[in-house]
Amino acid sequence: MRLVTIQTPKGEGSKVAEMAIKLGISTVGIYEITLHQKKEKPRPADVIEIQSNTPKVKELVESLMVAPFYNPTTYSFTVRHPESIYASELPEEETKPLIRPSTDVYEELWQFSKVTVSLILRVLLSAFMVAYGMREDFMPLIIAGLLFLPYHHHMLGISLSAGMKEWKLFRQALTGFVITTFFIFLGGVAMALLTEPGIKWTAFMESTILFSFLISMAVGIAAGLAAVDDAGRRELIGLAATAHISVYPIWFGLKFIYGFEPEDNPWHVLLIYLMDVGTLIFFAGITFKLIKMKGEGIKNFIKGLA
């Protein structure tokens, strides 16, 4: 379910309303406001309000952003996700969860890919907890640390932006992924500096290349689907992605201090880690393509404001 508020120059609200009706949206509201902006005289503008299900709003937003009358400097819109809508459609129509607007997914991944002090601290703390859980083979602590380890959003950001050929998000997501991986590694290093050598939980080391590939493929598809589904549990998919992949940088951090044993075979472990990351990104990207995450409107918006 989505609530959409669109602001246009005066007299152009009818164009948006006509587009919405053609896309199957049953009710559109239009009213006039006076717009006050910094260093500009007050001017009239149209505001369009729409309540509809997720897939119809997706089509509306993406069609609007590539429409010939759309101008990013004079148009603006906000998309909200309410708990419920009781309007002109029955619940079975209003509550369709697929597919979220590309703009929602794009901005969410931008937000989670931004490198902030909070991100770095969360990564360090969660990696530190997971490292201790791995050392002591204490699974509840491993799960607790993985629950707030922000890792898979960077990989999804790379997948989405590569498919859209939107390179600003691609650079941001790639940068976030590299920095996050480094601090996950440092979390393992920090734990190793405070403890005696020994890693009791090594179950992930027993995975074959084929098994790791299949798991990463499944997680990539599931993560892509969850990112575009209002009914998905994105936080749990994130746990699956981080559980499968983030233990490798932590293991390398621990071993960097403890020292590598001949049976560790670090190059083989590194190969599996890189394959897992690449597989997740690739199949998440295919999923985004198949469910038609569109980037033309987003690129049009960015170009119009550049």
C-alpha positions as CSV (number, residue, x, y, z in Angstrom):
1,M,0.0,0.0,0.0
2,R,1.2,3.5,-0.8
3,L,0.2,7.1,-0.3
4,V,1.6,9.4,-3.0
5,T,1.8,13.2,-2.8
6,I,2.9,14.9,-6.0
7,Q,3.6,18.7,-6.3
8,T,3.5,20.3,-9.8
9,P,3.3,23.8,-11.3
10,K,-0.1,25.2,-11.3
11,G,-2.4,23.8,-14.0
12,E,-0.3,20.6,-14.5
13,G,-1.9,18.5,-11.8
14,S,-4.6,17.4,-14.3
15,K,-1.8,15.7,-16.4
16,V,-0.7,13.6,-13.5
17,A,-4.3,12.8,-12.6
18,E,-5.1,11.7,-16.1
19,M,-2.0,9.4,-16.1
20,A,-3.0,7.9,-12.8
21,I,-6.5,7.1,-14.0
22,K,-5.2,5.4,-17.1
23,L,-2.9,3.2,-15.0
24,G,-6.0,1.9,-13.1
25,I,-5.9,4.1,-10.0
26,S,-9.5,4.7,-9.0
27,T,-9.4,8.0,-7.1
28,V,-7.2,11.1,-7.4
29,G,-7.4,14.3,-5.4
30,I,-6.1,17.7,-6.6
31,Y,-5.9,20.9,-4.6
32,E,-4.0,24.2,-4.9
33,I,-1.4,25.5,-2.5
34,T,0.8,28.6,-2.3
35,L,4.5,27.6,-2.5
36,H,7.0,29.6,-0.5
37,Q,10.7,29.0,-1.4
38,K,13.9,30.6,-0.3
39,K,14.9,33.6,-2.4
40,E,11.7,33.3,-4.6
41,K,8.3,35.0,-4.6
42,P,5.3,32.9,-3.4
43,R,3.7,31.1,-6.3
44,P,0.7,28.8,-6.7
45,A,1.2,25.0,-7.3
46,D,-1.0,21.9,-7.6
47,V,-0.8,19.0,-5.2
48,I,-2.1,15.6,-6.2
49,E,-2.8,13.0,-3.5
50,I,-3.2,9.3,-4.4
51,Q,-3.9,6.2,-2.3
52,S,-3.4,2.9,-4.1
53,N,-1.7,-0.5,-4.0
54,T,2.0,-0.9,-4.4
55,P,2.2,-2.1,-8.0
56,K,0.0,0.6,-9.3
57,V,2.0,3.3,-7.5
58,K,5.2,1.8,-8.9
59,E,3.8,2.2,-12.4
60,L,2.6,5.7,-11.7
61,V,5.9,6.9,-10.2
62,E,8.1,5.4,-12.9
63,S,5.8,6.6,-15.7
64,L,5.7,10.1,-14.3
65,M,9.5,10.3,-14.1
66,V,9.9,9.6,-17.8
67,A,6.8,11.6,-19.0
68,P,7.5,14.5,-21.4
69,F,6.0,17.1,-19.1
70,Y,8.0,16.0,-16.0
71,N,10.6,18.5,-14.9
72,P,12.7,17.5,-11.8
73,T,13.2,21.2,-10.9
74,T,9.5,22.0,-10.7
75,Y,8.0,18.6,-9.7
76,S,8.4,16.7,-6.5
77,F,6.8,13.7,-5.0
78,T,6.7,11.7,-1.7
79,V,5.8,8.1,-1.4
80,R,4.7,6.8,2.0
81,H,3.9,3.3,3.3
82,P,0.9,3.4,5.6
83,E,-0.2,0.5,7.9
84,S,-3.6,0.4,6.3
85,I,-5.8,2.1,3.7
86,Y,-9.6,2.1,3.7
87,A,-10.6,4.1,0.6
88,S,-12.2,3.1,-2.7
89,E,-10.9,-0.4,-3.1
90,L,-11.4,-3.7,-1.2
91,P,-8.5,-5.0,1.0
92,E,-7.6,-7.7,-1.5
93,E,-6.9,-5.0,-4.1
94,E,-5.3,-2.4,-1.9
95,T,-2.9,-4.8,-0.1
96,K,-1.0,-6.2,-3.1
97,P,2.6,-6.2,-1.9
98,L,4.5,-6.6,-5.2
99,I,6.3,-4.7,-6.6
100,R,7.7,-1.7,-4.7
101,P,8.5,1.4,-6.7
102,S,12.1,1.4,-8.0
103,T,12.5,4.8,-6.4
104,D,11.8,3.3,-2.9
105,V,14.3,0.5,-3.4
106,Y,16.9,2.9,-4.8
107,E,16.7,5.4,-2.0
108,E,16.7,2.6,0.7
109,L,19.9,1.2,-0.7
110,W,21.5,4.7,-0.9
111,Q,20.6,5.2,2.8
112,F,22.0,1.8,3.9
113,S,25.1,2.2,1.7
114,K,26.2,5.6,3.2
115,V,29.4,5.3,5.3
116,T,28.8,7.0,8.6
117,V,30.3,6.8,12.1
118,S,27.2,4.8,13.2
119,L,27.7,2.3,10.4
120,I,31.4,1.8,11.3
121,L,30.6,1.4,15.0
122,R,27.8,-1.1,14.3
123,V,30.0,-3.1,12.0
124,L,32.9,-3.2,14.6
125,L,30.6,-4.2,17.5
126,S,28.7,-6.8,15.6
127,A,31.9,-8.3,14.1
128,F,33.5,-8.3,17.5
129,M,30.5,-10.3,18.9
130,V,30.5,-12.7,16.0
131,A,34.2,-13.3,16.4
132,Y,33.9,-14.2,20.0
133,G,31.0,-16.5,19.2
134,M,33.1,-18.2,16.5
135,R,36.0,-18.6,18.9
136,E,33.9,-20.1,21.6
137,D,31.4,-21.9,19.3
138,F,28.6,-20.0,21.0
139,M,25.9,-19.9,18.3
140,P,23.4,-17.5,20.1
141,L,26.1,-14.8,20.2
142,I,27.0,-15.4,16.5
143,I,23.3,-14.9,15.6
144,A,23.0,-11.8,17.8
145,G,25.9,-10.2,16.2
146,L,24.8,-11.0,12.7
147,L,21.3,-9.5,13.3
148,F,22.7,-6.0,13.2
149,L,25.6,-6.4,10.8
150,P,24.8,-4.1,7.9
151,Y,26.4,-6.0,5.0
152,H,24.0,-7.3,2.4
153,H,22.6,-3.8,1.5
154,H,25.9,-2.9,-0.1
155,M,25.8,-6.0,-2.3
156,L,22.2,-5.3,-3.3
157,G,23.2,-1.7,-4.1
158,I,25.9,-2.9,-6.4
159,S,23.4,-5.3,-8.1
160,L,20.6,-2.7,-8.6
161,S,22.8,0.1,-9.8
162,A,24.8,-2.1,-12.2
163,G,21.5,-3.2,-13.7
164,M,20.2,0.4,-14.0
165,K,23.6,1.7,-15.1
166,E,23.4,4.3,-12.4
167,W,27.0,4.7,-11.5
168,K,26.7,7.1,-8.5
169,L,24.9,4.5,-6.4
170,F,27.3,1.8,-7.8
171,R,30.3,3.8,-6.5
172,Q,28.7,4.5,-3.2
173,A,27.6,0.8,-2.7
174,L,31.0,-0.5,-3.7
175,T,32.8,2.0,-1.4
176,G,30.5,1.0,1.5
177,F,31.1,-2.7,0.8
178,V,34.9,-2.3,0.8
179,I,34.9,-0.2,4.0
180,T,32.4,-2.5,5.7
181,T,34.5,-5.6,4.8
182,F,37.6,-3.9,6.2
183,F,36.0,-3.1,9.5
184,I,34.5,-6.6,9.8
185,F,38.1,-7.9,9.4
186,L,39.2,-5.4,12.1
187,G,36.5,-6.8,14.4
188,G,38.1,-10.2,14.1
189,V,41.6,-8.7,14.6
190,A,40.4,-6.9,17.8
191,M,39.0,-10.1,19.3
192,A,42.1,-12.1,18.4
193,L,44.3,-9.4,20.2
194,L,42.3,-10.0,23.4
195,T,42.2,-13.8,23.4
196,E,44.3,-16.9,23.2
197,P,44.5,-18.6,19.8
198,G,41.8,-21.0,18.9
199,I,38.6,-21.0,16.8
200,K,36.1,-23.7,17.9
201,W,33.4,-22.9,15.3
202,T,34.7,-24.0,11.9
203,A,31.6,-25.5,10.3
204,F,31.6,-23.0,7.4
205,M,35.1,-24.2,6.5
206,E,33.7,-27.5,5.5
207,S,31.5,-26.1,2.6
208,T,32.3,-27.2,-0.9
209,I,32.5,-24.7,-3.7
210,L,29.3,-26.1,-5.3
211,F,27.4,-26.0,-2.0
212,S,28.6,-22.4,-1.3
213,F,27.6,-21.4,-4.9
214,L,24.1,-22.8,-4.5
215,I,23.5,-21.2,-1.1
216,S,24.8,-17.8,-2.4
217,M,22.5,-18.1,-5.5
218,A,19.5,-18.8,-3.3
219,V,20.3,-16.0,-0.9
220,G,20.9,-13.5,-3.8
221,I,17.5,-14.4,-5.3
222,A,15.7,-14.2,-2.0
223,A,17.4,-10.9,-1.1
224,G,16.4,-9.4,-4.4
225,L,12.8,-10.5,-4.0
226,A,12.7,-9.3,-0.4
227,A,14.0,-5.9,-1.4
228,V,11.0,-5.3,-3.7
229,D,8.2,-7.0,-1.6
230,D,6.2,-5.1,1.0
231,A,5.4,-8.4,2.7
232,G,9.0,-9.6,2.8
233,R,11.1,-9.8,5.9
234,R,14.2,-8.0,4.7
235,E,15.9,-8.0,8.0
236,L,15.8,-11.9,8.1
237,I,17.1,-12.1,4.5
238,G,19.9,-9.8,5.6
239,L,20.8,-12.2,8.4
240,A,20.9,-15.1,5.9
241,A,23.2,-13.0,3.6
242,T,25.6,-11.9,6.4
243,A,25.6,-15.3,8.1
244,H,26.8,-16.9,4.9
245,I,29.4,-14.4,3.9
246,S,30.6,-12.1,6.7
247,V,32.1,-15.0,8.7
248,Y,35.0,-15.1,6.2
249,P,36.4,-11.6,6.8
250,I,36.1,-12.3,10.6
251,W,37.9,-15.6,10.2
252,F,40.7,-13.9,8.3
253,G,40.9,-11.2,11.1
254,L,41.2,-13.8,13.8
255,K,43.8,-15.8,11.8
256,F,45.8,-12.7,10.9
257,I,46.7,-12.5,14.6
258,Y,46.6,-16.2,15.6
259,G,48.5,-17.3,12.6
260,F,47.6,-19.6,9.7
261,E,47.9,-23.3,10.0
262,P,48.9,-25.5,7.1
263,E,45.4,-27.1,7.0
264,D,43.7,-23.7,6.9
265,N,44.2,-23.3,3.2
266,P,43.5,-19.5,3.2
267,W,43.6,-19.1,-0.6
268,H,40.8,-21.6,-0.9
269,V,38.8,-19.8,1.8
270,L,39.4,-16.5,0.0
271,L,38.2,-18.0,-3.3
272,I,35.0,-19.2,-1.8
273,Y,34.4,-15.8,-0.1
274,L,34.9,-13.9,-3.4
275,M,32.7,-16.4,-5.3
276,D,29.9,-16.1,-2.7
277,V,30.0,-12.3,-2.9
278,G,30.0,-12.4,-6.7
279,T,27.2,-15.0,-6.9
280,L,24.9,-13.1,-4.5
281,I,25.4,-9.8,-6.5
282,F,24.9,-11.5,-9.8
283,F,21.7,-13.4,-9.0
284,A,20.3,-10.4,-7.1
285,G,20.9,-8.3,-10.2
286,I,19.1,-10.9,-12.4
287,T,16.2,-10.9,-10.0
288,F,16.0,-7.1,-10.1
289,K,16.0,-7.3,-13.9
290,L,13.3,-9.9,-14.1
291,I,11.0,-8.0,-11.8
292,K,11.5,-4.9,-13.8
293,M,13.3,-2.5,-11.5
294,K,13.5,0.5,-13.8
295,G,16.2,3.2,-13.7
296,E,15.3,5.5,-16.5
297,G,13.2,7.8,-14.4
298,I,15.8,8.0,-11.6
299,K,18.5,8.8,-14.1
300,N,16.2,11.4,-15.6
301,F,15.7,13.0,-12.2
302,I,19.5,13.0,-11.4
303,K,20.3,14.5,-14.9
304,G,17.6,17.2,-14.5
305,L,19.1,18.4,-11.2
306,A,22.8,18.0,-12.1
